[in-house]
Amino acid sequence: MASPFTHARNFLHLTVAAGAIMAAAPAFAQQADPEALAQAELAEPGAQGDQDIVVTARRREETLLDVPIAITAYSGDALAAQGAIDLSDIGDTTPNVTLEPSRGTNSTLTAFIRGVGQQDPVPGFEAGVGLYIDDVYLNRPQAALLDIYDVERIEVLRGPQGTLYGRNTIGGAIKYVTRRLPDEVSVRARATYGSYDQADAVLSVSAPLTDGIRVGLAGARLSRGGFGDNLTLGIENYNKDIWAGRGTVEFETPDSRLFVRISGDYTHDKSNARNGHRLIPGLQSGAPVLDDVFDTRAGLANPVNDIEAGGLAMNVSAQLSDAFTLRSISAWRKDTSFTPIDFDALPAVDVDVPAVYRNEQISQEFQLLYESDRLNGLVGFYYLDARASTKFDVILATTGPLLGLPVGAGFGQQTAGDVRTDTWSGFADFTYDVTDWLSLAGGVRYTSDTRASDIFKANRLGGADPEFGGAGANLGAPITDFSGEATFERWTPRASVSIKPNADTLVYASWSRGFKGGGFDPRGNANIAPNTNGVPGIQYDEIYDFFLFEPEEVDSYEVGLKGSLFDRAFTYQLTGFWADYSDVQVPGSVGVDANGDGVFEGFAGVTTNAAAATLKGIEAEVFARLARGFAGAGSQLTFAGTLGYIDAQYDSFIGPSGAEVSDFRRIQNTPEWTASGTLGAIAQVGPGELNASTTLSYRSETTQFEVPNPFLDQPGFALWDASINYSFGPDARYSIGLHGKNLTDERYITSGYLFAAANPTTGIPIINPQGTFTPSLGREGVATAFYGNPRQFYVTFGVQF
């Protein structure tokens, strides 16, 4: 693997080259006002609703009414007013979207949009939802559950975005956009204190060094005590301990013909590992189920949970003429996550998995934008060189002699390897205004996606790897020692027709295609590869075919209606969609009995393109100003509502035995109904302005995996939040807020683990008369759940000048 210094050097080469291209551009006309986007009001709970809504979903600044895409947008100021903490906070008010921490960490993101996402964060499996920070794609979900600070806006694009955003956006894309630096000295500070000893501080400072050169620094300290305790290790469970920072330098020529932004960010998450809550008593120890769902008895302490992530980026925009603008986006990112995963959540070793994830990427994108009275669009080129590696041990307890080993010898398996991604694509997308009311848009992207994987699996003796603080060593020859490479090529077009009968109404119909990259199962066991060529023994080509899975694809058809009435007092977005989801990748795992004695000594990944599905539904978003001036000048009462419905069904699903089992499978992390309603009020009170809002959100029953699960599946539930903010002083310089989250203290499962013997057709765990099951891995039985945050109250104090 190339060193970080090599990639940093490559990044510098790219940025210098891109800067040289931009600097060499000839003199050209004034570009669009760069502050227009930052000053635009976005449609969301608490927004005014009477200004143009500006987004960049099609890689250019447009009002929301002009974009034939289903989008939900949030401004940074509105998120702060609602007390939003991290990216998962917007999932409750975005239709057909699931955003949550991935099981045992504060930092790894699980994201699903319209039934498409990524459940397993292991390298080798790709995301179905693309996440972008200032137009830089994050290739892996580790360190991707971004904390909200110094943010300008967040856009959620639903449906395949394969033409403009490329691979791994078949469910949609999330754009996280940080604040532009102002032209004058600016200081913004925000402090938070609340229940569970929450204590956050965010400080942003920027200043012009000279005309056209601005610098800015932002830092965040985010901390909170645990919602529960680890009764074995004597530490807090579900706590938060994060330091983060961002530095920015911006250059702009006096005529605004050239704009360059160089930024760097760093996050260090030292929170304790989140350990799960056992849902059944210990099958061997008899350990009872704990009363508090946030408490755990997990005993795995190594490695110490530690996540570091950061990167550099340079965004350049140069207007070459009245019609042409050239953009360059260069980036390098790296993150490392050490985490102890105690599947059984008990003190003794049963199914303990110490793990480390390492990711590094370098990317370059060029865009040439064209703008005229009738024709607008862009052509572009994108390149990504990324490497993701992992190592994890599965440490099992033994109940008797196993493979000649004494009781308690710490037998297990280690899986390690890496995935190297080398992908490039060229794309074009244009909109032509046939008349003032009719527009045609179309685009296409060609992607060449090369995946090279090394996969290693071996039996282990003596516990964990030395990197995890143990003294384990490989036992015998490797089970898997595989290297393979595959290239996948795809065309991802899109087309739409838009009709604007008047300036405040848009009707559109669109078709788009997206794909999620293929690869090799990173947990594969070469010993269980089927013999397909009749030659004695397992051959390389049989292992290759067994490990390989192809890309999955979505063809999505969408119709939408957007508009506003009564001088922007009422705005709405209505969308209907139908998607053909084919070659669905189904990652799974099976217990492996190495010597046929009926005892599972480990597990292996088996990923296949086993399924096809149909996803169809509706989405609605409305904003209404119910009253104005009822409590003096500037007062208003507003309502913002969202509704999502999705009928997500597998049309075919080939189970592990080769049988058709689609009637018994479900689309995971995709509730049939999502809804929210926010009532807001603004009024002048004394020398300042009072802004209050309350939100009720609902999600119907959610399955955690492809098979219904009586232990982990979450019935429908509602969450109730409320915020009240008071701003005062010159230009509303000072603010104080009180926020309440999950006011009814709802307990709801967001994710979990289960290893149980199951019906081979239905996949449903076989429940015995005692209400438990036969473990498929470990002795104690793994049925472990993670929960969403309990009731929280906190106050915020802000100042800006």
Disulfide bonds with the S-S distance in Angstrom:
none
